Amino acid sequence: MDNKSNSELARLEDAARAAWLYYVAKNTQDEIAQKLEVSRQSAQRLVALAVSEGLIKVRLDHPISRCMELAEQLRLQFNLLECEIVPSDPADQSSTHGIAQTSAAVLERYLKSDTPKTLAFGTGRALKACIDELPSMQCPQHKIVSLLGNMMSDGSASAFDIVVSMANRVQAKHYPMPLPVIAHSVAEKQLLHGITPVKSILALAQQADATFVGVGQMGDNSPLMIDGFIDQAKANELVSDNAAGEIISWVYDQQGQLIKNAINELVMSVPLQINANKPVYGIAAGQHKVNAIYAALKGGLINSLITNEYTAEQILQKIK
């Protein structure tokens, strides 16, 4: 300010007063105009001048600032394409509230594209909550494809299959996979994967412009066991095999490497793409998910992440 004329300095002083009244004292522009005895337009220009001259220093004092810092740390640590961190609910660190809304916003961004997109989906509670947050839309230009079977071993429908319900909500062409999640034998898997419509779905899913998956943990509360795809004995076997988690039923270890075992030999899902060059969003949160998410990030099984603040902090702690 040393090289400014007296009139310029006086105007900056007025700008600083106007900015203080607006940002600190929370006055309206009409109130500022009255107190400084200027017109409303002049008050507006003074506030704008304070901003342009750098008189206003903004400090974001809100939980979202911490979330943004965590997102950037995770993005750099794991070379992520995208990372969205939402504030945690202190009463429930595993809550999908916030994650569902943010995931829906990301998904809506793709759906609003006029350019036809192919979007691939896993299953799970977090993803289902995400789809429930989507508004009704008209998206006939897009294709929605399932990454895994929509049937239980007895032929009943999977409770968390989302492709059909999502397609009905956004009016897009959809490709559910009419298969069991896990085959009874390798021969059955080869036979079913050889069916022409199934081959088309598998190929379409692998070419998706964006992929959205849940991340399942291992142990007594493993979604694979809770949802009836494996029994307690197989769940114990996976834990003893050093399994860390599963994505669309593919089981991987603490390093994010697929485990060579009987379960993976029978999984009917689309093969996972390691270090994919298109977005693969992992959507999950909670203490019981931390190991599974961390291993998936290490192994390049996902390259984008949507989680909450608590989970992000726990993942970063594991790196130290």
Order of alpha helices (4+ residues) and beta strands (2+ residues): alpha-alpha-alpha-alpha-beta-alpha-beta-alpha-beta-alpha-beta-alpha-alpha-beta-beta-alpha-alpha-beta-beta-alpha-beta-alpha-beta-alpha
